[in-house]
Amino acid sequence: CLLGFSLFALVMYVGALPEGSKARQMLMPIRGELSIIAAIFTIGHVANYLGMYLADILSGFAGMSAGMIASFIVSSLLIVLLAALTVTSFNTVKTRMNSDAWKRLQKTAYAFFGLTYVHLVLVLAPTVSSSGQKAAFSIAAYTAVMLVYVVLRTATHLRAKRTRPSTS
């Protein structure tokens, strides 16, 4: 799901960029479309892995480690969030929704992105000893992407808070 994650990361980063930045101005108009493309890649990933683990899941998680069960639970939440966020990324749906409701729903993208990271760590961490540097590098790379995003998003939030007129 590397391509799906990469596109979702791009979508999240665009929202974390400063308001007047060139990259934000270029990518903001296609952010919804990028989300839909990312979702398509992610749905392929889900279908592939669901097929691999379906027998284990249907047998009551027999033979699955606690980490894999936790990963399945997190990925189940991700699928629900992915469905809601993807459907509301289509302009025809977005324009028919109440704008406040749409904005509230879109804020679940933060939970989606964070849970995606949790899912990745749950899947990759047990393979560090067997896969060695590759799994460790992957976890480090995903961690760096998430940390930079959190820093950017926090800075953008604080900047917006400073420029907003106070309501008191």
Secondary structure, DSSP 8 states (H G I E B T S, - for coil): -HHHHHHHHHHHHHHHS-TT-HHHHHHGGGHHHHHHHHHHHHHHHHHHHHHHHHHHHHTTSTT--HHHHHHHHHHHHHHHHHHHHHHTTSHHHHHHS-HHHHHHHHTHHHHHHHHHHHHHHHHHGGGHHHHTHHHHHHHHHHHHHHHHHHHHHHHHHHHHHHHS----
